[in-house]
Amino acid sequence: MTEATQSNAAVLVRLRRIEGQIRGLHRMVDEDEQCMDVLTQISAVTKALQSVAILMLEGHLSECVTSAMGDDTVDMDEKLHEVTAAIARLVRS
């Protein structure tokens, strides 16, 4: 199993867990649970999604950017801008 395949498997496991959390949130709202409890769960889902985003970014850096560094046809300034933009989106969210 390649590193990319392992990374994708880890992301999928986390996303399945997040799906369960979202279903739980849906149930909580449907059952008219306390607002603070729902907000706590929303916070947990948000953190879980941020964790997945960081894992994806880490994979992109270690696989795509690293391999691009050895490719003379790749514009590294463009690659760095791409990564910087992705980090900026994560920071703003």
C-alpha positions as CSV (number, residue, x, y, z in Angstrom):
1,M,0.0,0.0,0.0
2,T,1.5,3.4,-1.0
3,E,1.7,6.3,1.3
4,A,-1.0,8.1,-0.7
5,T,-3.3,5.1,-0.4
6,Q,-2.7,4.9,3.4
7,S,-3.3,8.7,3.7
8,N,-6.6,8.4,1.7
9,A,-7.7,5.5,3.9
10,A,-7.0,7.5,7.0
11,V,-9.0,10.5,5.5
12,L,-11.9,8.2,4.6
13,V,-12.0,6.8,8.2
14,R,-12.1,10.2,9.6
15,L,-14.8,11.4,7.1
16,R,-17.0,8.4,8.0
17,R,-16.7,9.3,11.7
18,I,-17.6,12.9,10.8
19,E,-20.6,11.6,8.9
20,G,-21.8,9.9,12.1
21,Q,-21.3,13.1,14.0
22,I,-23.4,14.9,11.5
23,R,-26.1,12.3,11.7
24,G,-26.0,12.7,15.5
25,L,-26.4,16.5,15.1
26,H,-29.4,16.0,12.9
27,R,-30.9,13.7,15.5
28,M,-30.2,16.2,18.2
29,V,-31.9,19.0,16.4
30,D,-34.8,16.8,15.4
31,E,-35.2,15.7,19.0
32,D,-35.0,19.4,20.2
33,E,-31.9,18.9,22.3
34,Q,-30.4,21.7,24.3
35,C,-28.8,24.4,22.1
36,M,-25.6,24.4,24.1
37,D,-25.2,20.6,23.6
38,V,-25.8,21.0,19.8
39,L,-23.3,23.8,19.7
40,T,-20.7,21.7,21.5
41,Q,-21.2,18.9,18.9
42,I,-20.9,21.5,16.1
43,S,-17.6,22.6,17.6
44,A,-16.4,18.9,17.6
45,V,-17.4,18.4,14.0
46,T,-15.6,21.6,13.0
47,K,-12.4,20.5,14.7
48,A,-12.7,17.1,13.1
49,L,-13.0,18.7,9.7
50,Q,-10.1,20.9,10.4
51,S,-8.1,17.9,11.3
52,V,-8.9,16.2,8.0
53,A,-8.0,19.4,6.1
54,I,-4.6,19.4,7.9
55,L,-4.1,15.8,7.1
56,M,-4.9,16.5,3.4
57,L,-2.6,19.4,3.3
58,E,0.2,17.4,4.9
59,G,-0.3,14.7,2.2
60,H,-0.3,17.3,-0.5
61,L,3.0,18.8,0.8
62,S,4.7,15.5,1.2
63,E,3.6,14.0,-2.1
64,C,2.7,16.6,-4.7
65,V,4.9,19.5,-3.7
66,T,7.9,17.3,-3.0
67,S,7.6,15.5,-6.3
68,A,7.2,18.8,-8.1
69,M,10.4,20.0,-6.7
70,G,12.3,17.5,-8.8
71,D,10.3,18.3,-12.0
72,D,11.9,21.1,-14.0
73,T,8.6,21.6,-15.9
74,V,6.7,22.6,-12.8
75,D,6.5,26.3,-11.8
76,M,7.4,26.2,-8.1
77,D,6.2,29.7,-7.5
78,E,2.8,28.6,-8.7
79,K,2.9,25.5,-6.5
80,L,3.9,27.6,-3.4
81,H,1.1,30.1,-4.2
82,E,-1.3,27.1,-4.4
83,V,-0.2,25.8,-1.0
84,T,-0.2,29.3,0.6
85,A,-3.8,29.9,-0.7
86,A,-4.9,26.6,0.7
87,I,-3.4,27.4,4.1
88,A,-5.0,30.9,4.0
89,R,-8.4,29.2,3.4
90,L,-7.9,26.9,6.4
91,V,-6.9,29.8,8.6
92,R,-9.9,31.9,7.6
93,S,-12.4,29.0,8.2
